[in-house]
Amino acid sequence: MATFPALKTGAVAQYGSSRTRGFSTQVFRFLDGGEQRFQDYGAPLRRWTIRLSLLDEAELNALESFFKSQGGQAESFAFPDPWDGTVYANCSFASDQLATQYGGQAAGMASVTVKENRS
């Protein structure tokens, strides 16, 4: 299985990136105003917004190549959590678009969202 590419420093994210966890709950509302709630899954799903700056051309190309090889959000890959180092084996990109910007030598920028999938 493919793994999200690290920068030359070994990091997969930089300052300004964020991580969230989400739960899924089904709510059924009845005519009398009552509600019944069901949890769709027991554990939260994680989502990381990765913001990268001051990338050189090789780092930006590696990220773009990886994104293309995954077919955007079509394929799954392993993603190491930048906060605690845990590797989540079933992740994918949240969008079919990768935001990149070439700003000169070692001044490239990228932003991408990675999401954990249920197996």
Secondary structure as GFF3:
##gff-version 3
##sequence-region A 1 119
A	DSSP	beta_strand	18	22	.	.	.	ID=ss1
A	DSSP	beta_strand	25	29	.	.	.	ID=ss2
A	DSSP	beta_strand	35	39	.	.	.	ID=ss3
A	DSSP	beta_strand	45	55	.	.	.	ID=ss4
A	DSSP	alpha_helix	57	69	.	.	.	ID=ss5
A	DSSP	beta_strand	77	80	.	.	.	ID=ss6
A	DSSP	beta_strand	87	93	.	.	.	ID=ss7
A	DSSP	beta_strand	99	101	.	.	.	ID=ss8
A	DSSP	beta_strand	108	116	.	.	.	ID=ss9
###
